[in-house]
Amino acid sequence: MIPSVAITTVADLVRAARNGRSQKEFARDLGVRQSSISRYESGKASPPVPVIEHCMRLVHSGCREPIPTADELAIKVRTALADTSLGPFRLLISELIDTLTNEYAEACATTTASTMKDKK
């Protein structure tokens, strides 16, 4: 069980998710290099979105409802905005969600390419 700590930065999140394991072991679990974990924890580099999501799941694993992925969150918001009386607001939010979803997919593709390069 991950101890309850105030998480105010991404570095805090990564450190909390590591939960006492060595950086090397945690890096192996995430598919990145140990030096990447060190840079994330020192604030010298920002982890990619999938790493942040994984850390969030680890930190919040004791919660009743799991943290949704970006795609799951988009579906929830679209469902909530299905009411036709919301008109233009619904359209603007839908466009925002599409943009964020596309950026997320691009970030995942970049992360995958970067991870493959790191492993070489």
Backbone bond lengths (Angstrom), bond angles and torsions (degrees), N, CA, C in turn:
res aa  C-N    CA-C-N  psi(-1)  N-CA   C-N-CA  omega(-1)  CA-C   N-CA-C  phi
1 M - - - 1.459 - - 1.521 108.93 -
2 I 1.311 116.12 132.31 1.456 121.47 -179.61 1.517 108.46 -79.91
3 P 1.352 116.89 130.70 1.451 119.56 -178.62 1.524 111.76 -65.91
4 S 1.325 115.98 152.55 1.451 121.13 178.75 1.529 109.03 -77.27
5 V 1.327 115.61 117.70 1.455 122.07 178.64 1.511 108.40 -135.64
6 A 1.327 115.24 155.68 1.455 119.63 175.97 1.526 108.20 -76.71
7 I 1.305 115.72 116.89 1.460 120.73 179.94 1.520 107.30 -105.40
8 T 1.328 115.26 110.04 1.460 119.53 -177.85 1.520 112.81 -117.07
9 T 1.323 116.99 -8.10 1.461 120.65 179.22 1.526 109.27 -137.38
10 V 1.313 115.64 165.88 1.463 120.01 175.88 1.526 109.19 -64.84
11 A 1.334 116.65 -36.64 1.465 120.23 177.92 1.529 110.43 -59.12
12 D 1.338 116.83 -42.43 1.474 121.20 177.33 1.524 110.36 -62.65
13 L 1.327 116.35 -40.42 1.462 120.89 -179.80 1.522 110.92 -61.84
14 V 1.331 117.08 -47.40 1.469 120.86 -179.39 1.528 109.83 -63.18
15 R 1.320 116.59 -44.22 1.465 121.08 179.94 1.536 110.61 -61.67
16 A 1.331 116.63 -43.13 1.468 120.28 179.71 1.530 110.76 -66.19
17 A 1.322 116.89 -40.47 1.467 120.56 -179.50 1.523 111.07 -67.08
18 R 1.325 116.63 -33.67 1.473 120.36 179.06 1.521 109.72 -63.88
19 N 1.332 117.30 -32.68 1.465 123.87 170.97 1.534 113.42 51.54
20 G 1.338 116.35 47.58 1.460 120.20 174.71 1.514 115.03 86.78
21 R 1.324 117.59 -12.27 1.461 118.89 176.96 1.526 108.95 -69.34
22 S 1.309 116.38 159.47 1.461 119.39 177.24 1.525 109.10 -67.95
23 Q 1.325 115.56 153.82 1.455 119.50 176.74 1.522 110.63 -59.99
24 K 1.322 116.10 -36.95 1.467 120.31 -178.87 1.535 110.46 -63.67
25 E 1.322 116.45 -46.00 1.468 120.58 -179.79 1.530 110.56 -64.30
26 F 1.334 116.08 -44.88 1.460 120.57 -179.22 1.529 110.44 -64.51
27 A 1.323 116.46 -40.21 1.465 120.87 178.17 1.520 110.69 -61.25
28 R 1.310 116.16 -41.94 1.468 120.52 178.83 1.528 110.11 -61.28
29 D 1.325 116.61 -42.50 1.469 120.48 179.26 1.533 111.80 -63.55
30 L 1.334 116.21 -33.87 1.463 120.88 -178.65 1.526 113.34 -87.32
31 G 1.335 116.08 -13.18 1.454 119.43 -178.52 1.516 113.40 79.29
32 V 1.341 116.32 28.03 1.464 120.81 177.23 1.529 108.43 -126.49
33 R 1.307 115.82 176.06 1.462 119.95 178.31 1.519 111.02 -83.80
34 Q 1.321 115.76 155.90 1.469 121.25 177.49 1.516 110.37 -58.44
35 S 1.328 117.14 -38.15 1.467 120.62 -179.02 1.531 111.04 -63.22
36 S 1.329 116.76 -30.15 1.468 119.80 176.51 1.522 110.32 -65.94
37 I 1.328 116.90 -43.88 1.469 120.64 178.39 1.526 109.43 -60.40
38 S 1.309 116.94 -43.30 1.460 121.26 178.74 1.530 110.96 -59.22
39 R 1.334 116.51 -44.30 1.475 120.17 179.55 1.526 111.11 -67.35
40 Y 1.337 117.66 -38.13 1.472 120.29 177.48 1.525 110.21 -62.26
41 E 1.327 116.12 -46.10 1.465 120.19 -176.24 1.526 112.73 -70.65
42 S 1.323 117.54 -27.53 1.468 120.17 179.16 1.524 111.84 -87.35
43 G 1.328 116.52 -8.02 1.454 120.44 -179.56 1.518 113.27 82.41
44 K 1.321 117.12 9.14 1.467 120.64 -179.89 1.519 112.68 -80.83
45 A 1.322 117.44 -16.03 1.470 122.12 178.21 1.519 108.56 -147.13
46 S 1.312 114.95 149.80 1.464 120.43 176.64 1.521 108.75 -98.41
47 P 1.318 117.37 131.14 1.466 119.30 178.17 1.515 110.63 -70.82
48 P 1.321 116.61 154.79 1.461 119.96 176.20 1.535 110.55 -68.68
49 V 1.315 114.76 161.05 1.469 121.46 -176.52 1.531 112.80 -52.41
50 P 1.339 120.24 -46.38 1.469 118.45 -179.61 1.533 113.34 -60.31
51 V 1.322 117.53 -33.99 1.469 120.25 177.55 1.524 109.85 -67.94
52 I 1.324 116.95 -42.48 1.463 120.85 178.31 1.526 109.94 -61.86
53 E 1.340 116.84 -45.39 1.469 120.20 179.31 1.526 110.86 -60.43
54 H 1.336 116.32 -42.78 1.466 120.13 179.96 1.532 109.89 -62.57
55 C 1.310 116.91 -43.91 1.467 120.79 179.10 1.527 110.89 -63.41
56 M 1.329 116.41 -40.08 1.463 119.60 178.46 1.522 111.00 -62.37
57 R 1.323 116.30 -41.58 1.472 119.55 178.36 1.527 110.87 -63.02
58 L 1.323 116.40 -40.96 1.461 119.41 179.76 1.531 111.03 -64.88
59 V 1.314 116.13 -43.72 1.461 120.46 -177.72 1.527 111.36 -69.21
60 H 1.320 116.35 -37.32 1.466 120.60 -175.64 1.522 113.54 -101.08
61 S 1.319 117.46 19.28 1.463 120.20 -176.10 1.519 112.60 -63.50
62 G 1.318 117.82 -19.94 1.457 120.68 179.32 1.513 113.42 -84.62
63 C 1.328 117.88 -6.11 1.461 121.53 -179.91 1.519 110.49 -71.66
64 R 1.304 116.25 155.19 1.463 120.61 179.53 1.524 111.40 -66.91
65 E 1.314 116.78 -46.29 1.464 120.64 -178.39 1.517 108.69 -104.78
66 P 1.322 117.82 128.99 1.460 119.58 -179.85 1.527 111.33 -66.40
67 I 1.317 116.11 152.33 1.455 121.56 176.31 1.528 107.58 -67.25
68 P 1.341 117.52 126.28 1.461 118.29 -178.40 1.523 111.47 -74.37
69 T 1.321 115.59 152.37 1.456 120.03 172.40 1.524 107.03 -74.45
70 A 1.313 116.70 171.61 1.462 120.81 178.09 1.524 110.60 -59.34
71 D 1.332 116.60 -40.66 1.463 120.13 179.73 1.530 111.48 -66.43
72 E 1.321 117.08 -42.44 1.469 120.71 179.07 1.528 110.43 -64.51
73 L 1.331 116.99 -40.30 1.456 120.85 178.34 1.527 110.52 -64.18
74 A 1.319 117.00 -40.39 1.464 121.10 178.19 1.531 110.47 -60.46
75 I 1.313 117.09 -42.91 1.470 121.27 178.92 1.526 110.63 -63.36
76 K 1.337 117.13 -42.59 1.467 120.53 179.05 1.526 111.38 -61.28
77 V 1.336 116.40 -44.08 1.465 120.11 -179.17 1.520 110.34 -66.91
78 R 1.326 117.54 -43.64 1.471 120.20 178.77 1.532 111.17 -60.44
79 T 1.316 116.76 -39.87 1.463 120.98 178.75 1.527 110.23 -63.73
80 A 1.335 116.51 -43.56 1.462 121.01 -179.93 1.531 111.09 -65.38
81 L 1.320 116.71 -30.06 1.460 120.81 -178.26 1.525 113.14 -92.82
82 A 1.317 118.05 12.48 1.461 121.62 -178.05 1.530 112.97 -67.89
83 D 1.306 117.50 -18.13 1.464 122.10 179.68 1.537 109.26 -62.37
84 T 1.332 117.00 119.31 1.465 121.31 -176.09 1.524 113.19 -64.91
85 S 1.302 118.79 -19.06 1.468 120.38 -179.94 1.529 112.37 -70.62
86 L 1.318 116.91 -11.33 1.470 119.74 -179.22 1.523 112.31 -83.79
87 G 1.321 118.07 -9.91 1.453 125.70 171.92 1.521 117.49 34.29
88 P 1.333 117.06 -115.57 1.467 121.32 -173.56 1.538 113.33 -59.95
89 F 1.297 116.55 -34.73 1.465 119.69 178.62 1.523 110.56 -60.79
90 R 1.334 115.38 -44.04 1.457 120.51 178.91 1.524 111.17 -60.22
91 L 1.321 116.96 -42.58 1.458 121.44 179.77 1.534 111.03 -63.63
92 L 1.322 117.09 -44.83 1.469 120.40 179.41 1.524 111.53 -62.92
93 I 1.308 117.25 -43.56 1.465 120.55 179.01 1.523 110.16 -65.05
94 S 1.312 117.28 -39.99 1.461 120.94 179.00 1.523 110.86 -62.05
95 E 1.335 116.70 -42.45 1.468 120.41 177.65 1.533 110.82 -64.36
96 L 1.324 116.56 -39.80 1.468 120.78 177.60 1.528 110.26 -62.79
97 I 1.307 116.30 -43.92 1.471 120.95 179.27 1.525 110.12 -62.34
98 D 1.326 116.78 -43.92 1.469 119.85 178.41 1.524 110.72 -59.10
99 T 1.321 116.67 -43.79 1.460 121.08 179.60 1.521 110.58 -62.62
100 L 1.327 116.81 -47.11 1.465 120.48 -179.84 1.521 111.56 -64.49
101 T 1.310 117.07 -39.77 1.463 121.00 179.05 1.526 110.64 -63.72
102 N 1.333 116.47 -42.12 1.465 120.39 177.70 1.525 111.09 -64.39
103 E 1.340 117.31 -42.68 1.459 120.52 178.58 1.527 110.39 -64.01
104 Y 1.311 117.09 -38.15 1.460 121.79 177.93 1.527 110.19 -63.27
105 A 1.329 116.83 -44.74 1.467 120.52 179.57 1.524 110.77 -63.12
106 E 1.328 116.62 -40.27 1.470 120.45 177.51 1.526 110.57 -64.58
107 A 1.343 116.82 -41.28 1.464 120.49 179.50 1.525 110.27 -64.08
108 C 1.323 117.00 -39.85 1.467 120.86 178.34 1.525 110.48 -64.14
109 A 1.325 116.82 -41.90 1.464 120.43 179.39 1.516 110.56 -65.10
110 T 1.324 116.93 -41.19 1.467 121.27 178.28 1.515 110.33 -64.78
111 T 1.333 116.61 -41.80 1.468 121.44 179.69 1.522 110.37 -63.15
112 T 1.316 116.10 -43.69 1.467 119.90 179.61 1.524 109.96 -61.50
113 A 1.309 116.49 -44.79 1.473 119.85 179.27 1.518 110.64 -64.49
114 S 1.316 117.30 -40.68 1.468 121.85 179.18 1.515 111.12 -66.16
115 T 1.336 116.74 -41.66 1.458 121.26 179.78 1.514 110.13 -63.66
116 M 1.320 116.77 -42.40 1.456 120.48 179.36 1.534 109.82 -63.30
117 K 1.344 116.00 -38.22 1.468 120.33 179.08 1.525 110.06 -67.30
118 D 1.359 117.60 -41.89 1.464 122.05 178.82 1.524 112.29 -60.82
119 K 1.333 116.69 -33.86 1.454 121.35 -176.50 1.526 112.86 -76.05
120 K 1.328 116.73 -15.75 1.462 120.58 -178.25 1.497 112.17 -75.12
